[in-house]
Amino acid sequence: MKTVLVIDDDADFRNVLCNLLKRHEWEVLEAAGGDSGIELARQHLPRVVLCDLFMPGMNGFKAIAAIRNEPALRQTLVVAISGRGFTDTLQSAYEAGADEFLLKPIDPDELLPLIDRMSGPPPPSPGPAVLPAVAPEPGGAFLRFWGVRGSIPAPGPGTVRYGGNTACIEVRADDEIVILDSGTGIRPLGLSLAAEFADRPLNLTLLITHSHWDHVQGFPFFRPAYDSNNNLRILGFEGAGQGLARIFSAQMESPYFPIGLGQVPGHLVFQELKSMHFAIGKIQAEAAFMNHPGVAAGYRLNTSAGSIAYLPDNEPFVRMKTQRAGPPPSAEELEFARTEDEKLVRFIRGVDVLVLDSQYDALEYRDHIGWGHGCVDDAVELACRAGVRKLFLFHHDPGHDDGKIDEMLAEARKLAVQFGSPLQVEAAQEGLRVNLNAKVPAGR
């Protein structure tokens, strides 16, 4: 019998796909993750592998590459599947070794003929340590914005009020200092930490959402990394083609930077996240993959003083599907888009502070469909649907000056009123400190 292996962490999708294949006389194997999928592939030598790209643990890019490195599986057809159809997603899938790419929701009329063409005779058988992160917490639990801009820094007189540095947020809660992303805002954060703690050792955790330039470019200028008394744990998901440590070291290689990552005196530990649930000391953290080019995650931090969700780069599925050029989406595509957006609603349900990608207004978005970023209208709607207490518009476009952000904030507040929601809306501003147990920002 023809054998197909389905690797996907979404149990509902996997069940539907497996039942479809069984009805068409395929012997179906299924795995919920990359590691278990590779083991099944080695044991059973399936004729076809259908592999989702965005999974916790070993992602699909790594799983496909591993399958391609197995001599016994060289003739196996590997089909990458994903709900994210960005150009670089397809390119990375093919670079990993995929033969084909199918966009979710999968059309049976496209899938079945594709894998049937490849269902001939099966190929012959072959003859880090976790560091403690304890730090004083003066003034109670809070978050502070150090970089709020997206894409590229935008210094100048027009961005003085909201700031021009790229993504970086400091969170202090439950005796932890957590840093969200290391855009250029991490440089002033590092200077502030060095001044505050002087000669006292620092134990820090840096959470990286993804490796795009505006989220990692400030790290070589982070002063605490150059102090041998300090410990820094860097957490994130593997990129499509490189591990986390390699991503950070590459930007510090000659001729790009005079000091290599290996020469940095601080004690750095890189940890690839393998689960969507993990702990940072007493903080319970959760992750979810975003609709954005590459492997991009958002995080939720559940602390004893309140909860924070940080989703700096995300494009809502429904708006992307309904406003793109070409024929209107099918009923199946719309249902898939609604399901994916609803997953995000559940992920941030009831969060106290939501920091969310709001790069465009609704009109600008029409010229940026498929870029992986959202607009103010969707940010407010998402926050209202999820019962969020406070929303911060984030990832400000480098072309937006302070006046434009003021206009977007006013529109966002108007939309919240129209939704009949008690949602509080602010625009992220460099230097702004938000007390987690307070009702309003504490100010600069």
C-alpha positions in Angstrom: 0.0 0.0 0.0 1.1 3.6 -0.6 2.5 5.1 2.6 2.3 8.8 3.5 3.6 10.5 6.7 1.8 13.6 8.0 3.8 15.8 10.4 1.8 18.6 12.0 1.3 19.8 15.5 -2.3 20.8 14.8 -4.3 17.7 15.9 -7.5 18.9 14.2 -5.9 19.6 10.9 -3.9 16.4 11.1 -7.0 14.4 11.7 -8.9 15.9 8.7 -5.9 15.4 6.4 -5.2 11.8 7.5 -8.9 10.8 7.1 -8.9 12.2 3.6 -5.8 10.3 2.6 -7.1 7.0 4.1 -10.3 7.4 2.0 -8.1 7.5 -1.0 -6.3 4.2 -0.1 -3.2 5.7 1.5 -1.6 4.0 4.5 -1.2 7.0 6.8 1.4 7.6 9.5 1.1 10.7 11.7 3.4 12.6 14.0 2.8 15.7 16.1 6.4 17.1 15.8 9.6 17.1 13.8 11.6 14.7 16.1 8.9 12.0 16.2 8.2 12.5 12.4 11.9 11.9 11.6 11.9 8.7 13.6 8.7 7.4 11.8 10.3 8.3 8.5 13.4 6.3 9.3 11.4 3.3 10.5 8.8 3.1 7.7 10.4 4.8 4.6 7.2 6.5 3.5 6.7 7.4 -0.2 5.5 10.9 0.7 6.0 13.2 3.7 3.6 16.1 4.3 5.3 18.4 6.8 4.0 21.6 8.5 6.7 24.3 8.7 5.8 26.0 12.0 5.8 23.6 14.9 7.3 23.8 18.5 10.4 21.8 19.1 12.0 20.9 15.8 10.3 23.1 13.2 9.4 21.8 9.8 12.4 23.4 8.0 14.8 21.5 10.2 12.7 18.3 9.9 12.7 18.5 6.1 16.5 19.0 6.1 17.0 16.1 8.4 14.9 13.8 6.2 16.8 14.9 3.2 20.0 13.9 4.9 18.8 10.3 5.3 20.2 8.2 2.5 17.2 5.8 2.7 14.8 8.7 2.2 16.4 10.4 -0.8 13.6 9.3 -3.1 10.8 10.3 -0.7 8.6 13.2 -1.9 8.6 15.9 0.7 5.7 18.4 0.6 6.0 21.4 2.9 2.6 22.7 4.1 1.8 26.0 5.9 -0.8 28.6 6.3 1.9 31.3 5.8 2.6 31.8 2.1 5.3 34.5 2.2 7.9 34.4 -0.5 10.7 33.8 1.9 8.8 31.0 3.6 8.5 29.1 0.3 12.2 29.9 -0.5 13.3 28.6 2.9 11.2 25.4 2.5 12.7 24.6 -0.9 16.2 25.4 0.4 15.6 22.9 3.3 14.8 20.2 0.7 11.1 20.3 0.1 10.0 19.1 -3.4 6.6 21.0 -3.3 4.8 23.6 -1.2 1.0 23.6 -0.5 -0.8 26.4 1.2 -3.3 25.7 4.0 -6.2 25.1 3.8 -5.2 22.3 1.4 -7.3 21.7 -1.6 -7.8 17.9 -2.1 -7.9 18.4 -5.8 -4.4 19.8 -5.7 -3.0 17.5 -3.1 -4.2 14.1 -4.3 -3.0 14.3 -7.9 0.3 15.6 -6.7 1.1 12.8 -4.3 -0.4 10.1 -6.6 2.1 11.1 -9.3 4.8 10.1 -6.9 3.3 6.9 -5.5 5.3 4.4 -7.4 7.3 1.6 -5.8 8.8 2.6 -2.5 12.6 3.2 -2.4 14.8 0.3 -1.4 16.0 -0.1 2.1 19.7 0.6 2.6 22.0 -2.2 3.5 22.3 24.0 27.7 22.4 24.6 31.1 19.6 26.9 32.5 21.0 29.9 34.4 19.3 31.5 37.4 18.0 35.0 36.6 17.6 36.8 39.9 17.7 40.6 40.1 16.4 43.3 42.5 13.1 44.7 41.5 13.0 48.3 42.6 9.6 49.9 42.4 7.6 46.8 41.8 6.8 44.9 38.6 6.8 46.9 35.4 7.6 47.0 31.7 9.5 49.8 30.0 9.7 50.6 26.3 13.3 51.1 25.0 12.6 50.7 21.3 9.2 51.0 19.6 10.0 51.4 15.9 9.8 48.7 13.2 12.0 47.9 10.1 14.8 50.4 10.6 15.7 53.1 13.2 14.1 56.5 12.4 15.9 59.2 14.4 15.2 62.9 13.8 13.1 65.8 14.9 9.8 64.2 13.8 10.2 61.1 16.0 11.5 62.7 19.2 8.3 62.1 21.2 7.6 58.4 20.4 11.2 57.5 19.6 13.2 56.1 16.7 14.9 53.0 18.1 13.8 49.5 17.0 12.1 46.9 19.1 13.2 46.4 22.7 11.2 46.1 25.9 12.3 45.5 29.5 10.1 43.5 31.9 10.8 43.2 35.6 8.6 40.8 37.6 9.0 37.9 40.1 12.7 38.7 40.7 13.5 38.5 36.9 14.7 40.9 34.3 13.4 39.9 30.9 14.3 41.7 27.7 12.0 41.3 24.7 14.0 41.6 21.5 17.3 43.3 20.9 16.7 46.0 18.4 18.6 49.3 18.7 16.6 50.1 21.9 18.7 47.5 23.8 21.7 49.9 23.7 20.2 52.6 26.0 18.7 49.8 28.1 22.2 48.3 28.6 23.6 51.7 29.6 20.8 52.1 32.1 21.3 48.7 33.6 25.0 49.2 33.9 24.5 52.5 35.7 21.8 51.1 38.0 23.6 47.9 39.1 27.2 49.2 38.9 29.4 46.4 40.0 26.6 44.0 41.0 26.3 40.9 38.7 23.3 40.8 36.4 21.3 37.7 35.5 19.2 38.5 32.4 16.9 36.7 30.0 16.6 37.9 26.4 13.6 36.6 24.5 13.9 36.9 20.7 10.7 36.8 18.6 12.6 36.4 15.3 15.8 37.2 13.6 14.9 40.1 11.3 17.4 42.9 11.5 15.2 45.3 13.6 14.9 42.7 16.4 18.6 41.7 16.8 20.7 44.6 15.4 21.3 46.3 18.8 22.8 43.3 20.5 26.5 44.0 19.7 26.1 47.3 21.5 24.5 45.9 24.7 27.0 46.9 27.5 26.1 44.1 30.0 27.2 41.5 27.5 30.7 42.8 27.9 31.0 42.4 31.6 32.3 39.0 32.8 30.3 39.2 36.0 27.0 39.0 34.0 25.0 36.0 32.9 22.7 36.4 29.8 20.4 33.6 28.7 19.1 34.1 25.1 15.9 32.2 24.2 14.2 31.9 20.9 13.0 29.5 18.2 15.3 28.2 15.5 15.3 30.2 12.2 14.4 28.5 9.0 18.0 27.9 8.1 20.2 28.7 11.1 20.3 28.2 14.8 19.9 31.1 17.3 23.6 31.3 18.2 24.7 31.3 14.6 22.2 34.2 13.8 23.8 36.3 16.6 27.4 35.5 15.7 26.9 36.1 12.0 26.1 39.8 12.5 29.3 40.2 14.6 31.7 38.6 12.1 34.2 40.6 10.1 33.8 42.9 8.2 30.4 43.8 9.8 31.7 44.2 13.4 35.2 44.4 15.0 34.4 42.0 17.9 33.3 38.5 17.4 30.6 36.9 19.6 33.2 34.5 21.0 35.2 37.4 22.3 32.3 38.9 24.3 33.3 38.6 28.0 29.8 38.1 29.5 28.5 34.5 30.1 26.1 33.9 27.2 23.9 30.8 27.0 21.8 30.3 23.8 18.7 28.1 24.3 16.5 27.0 21.4 13.0 26.8 22.6 11.4 23.4 22.0 8.0 23.9 23.6 5.4 26.6 23.4 5.2 26.6 27.3 8.3 27.3 29.4 9.4 29.1 32.6 11.6 32.0 33.3 12.1 31.6 37.0 8.6 32.1 38.5 7.2 33.6 35.3 5.2 31.2 33.2 5.7 32.0 29.5 3.9 30.9 26.4 4.7 31.3 22.7 2.7 31.3 19.5 3.8 31.5 15.9 2.9 34.7 14.1 1.8 35.3 10.5 5.0 36.9 9.4 7.9 36.0 7.0 10.3 33.5 8.5 10.0 31.8 11.9 8.4 34.5 14.1 6.9 34.1 17.5 4.9 36.1 19.9 5.2 35.7 23.7 2.9 35.9 26.7 4.4 36.4 30.1 2.2 35.4 33.1 3.6 37.0 36.2 2.3 37.3 39.8 1.6 41.0 39.1 -0.2 40.7 35.8 0.2 39.3 32.3 1.9 40.8 29.2 1.6 39.7 25.6 4.2 40.8 23.1 3.3 40.4 19.4 5.4 42.8 17.5 5.1 41.4 14.0 1.8 39.8 12.8 -0.6 40.1 9.9 -4.2 39.0 10.6 -5.2 36.2 8.2 -8.7 37.4 7.4 -7.7 40.8 6.3 -4.8 39.4 4.3 -7.1 36.9 2.5 -10.0 39.3 1.8 -8.0 42.3 0.6 -5.4 40.7 -1.6 -5.6 41.1 -5.3 -7.1 38.4 -7.5 -10.1 36.1 -7.1 -11.9 36.2 -3.7 -11.0 33.6 -1.2 -12.8 30.3 -1.2 -15.1 29.3 1.7 -12.4 26.9 2.9 -9.7 29.7 2.8 -11.9 32.0 4.8 -12.7 29.4 7.4 -9.0 28.6 7.7 -8.2 32.3 8.1 -10.9 32.8 10.8 -9.6 29.8 12.7 -6.0 31.0 12.7 -7.1 34.5 13.9 -9.2 32.9 16.6 -6.2 31.0 17.8 -4.5 34.3 18.4 -7.6 35.6 20.3 -7.4 32.6 22.6 -3.6 33.1 23.1 -4.0 36.7 24.4 -7.4 36.2 26.1 -7.7 38.4 29.2 -4.2 39.7 29.1 -3.5 42.9 31.1 -1.1 44.5 28.7 -0.9 43.7 24.9 1.9 45.1 22.8 0.8 44.6 19.2 2.0 45.2 15.7 0.0 48.2 14.4 2.4 49.5 11.7 -0.2 50.8 9.2 -3.5 52.5 9.1 -6.2 50.8 7.1 -5.5 52.7 3.9 -1.7 52.1 4.0 -2.3 48.4 4.6 -3.7 48.0 1.1 -0.3 48.7 -0.3 1.4 46.3 2.1 -0.7 43.2 1.9 1.4 40.1 2.5 4.2 42.0 4.2 3.5 40.4 7.6 2.3 43.5 9.4 -1.1 44.6 10.7 -3.1 47.8 10.8 -4.7 49.7 13.7 -8.2 48.6 12.9 -7.3 44.9 13.3 -5.2 45.6 16.4 -8.2 47.2 18.2 -10.6 44.6 17.1 -8.3 41.7 18.2 -7.8 43.3 21.6 -11.5 43.9 22.1 -12.4 40.4 21.1 -9.8 39.0 23.5 -10.9 41.1 26.5 -7.5 42.8 26.8 -7.3 45.5 29.4 -4.6 47.8 27.8 -3.4 47.9 24.2 -0.1 49.5 23.1 0.2 50.2 19.4 3.7 49.1 18.5 6.2 48.6 15.6 5.7 52.1 14.4 6.5 52.6 10.7 9.8 54.4 10.1 7.9 56.8 7.8 5.5 57.8 10.5 6.3 60.9 12.5 4.9 61.8 15.9 1.9 63.6 14.3 0.9 60.5 12.3 1.1 58.3 15.3 -1.1 60.8 17.2 -3.7 60.4 14.5 -3.5 56.6 14.5 -3.9 56.6 18.3 -6.9 58.9 18.1 -8.5 56.6 15.5 -7.7 53.5 17.6 -9.4 55.0 20.7 -12.5 55.9 18.6 -12.7 52.3 17.3 -12.6 51.0 20.8 -15.5 53.1 21.7 -17.4 51.9 18.7 -16.8 48.3 19.8 -18.3 49.2 23.2 -15.2 48.0 24.9 -13.5 49.4 28.0 -10.2 48.8 26.3 -7.5 51.4 27.1 -5.4 52.3 24.0 -1.9 53.9 24.0 0.9 54.2 21.6 4.2 52.7 22.7 6.7 55.4 23.5 10.4 55.1 24.3 11.0 55.6 28.1 7.4 54.9 29.0 7.2 52.7 32.1 4.0 50.7 32.8 3.4 49.3 36.3 1.8 45.9 35.9 -0.3 46.3 39.1 -1.3 49.9 38.1 -4.3 51.1 36.0 -2.4 53.7 34.1 1.2 54.2 32.9 3.5 55.6 35.6 5.0 58.0 33.1 8.5 58.7 32.0 
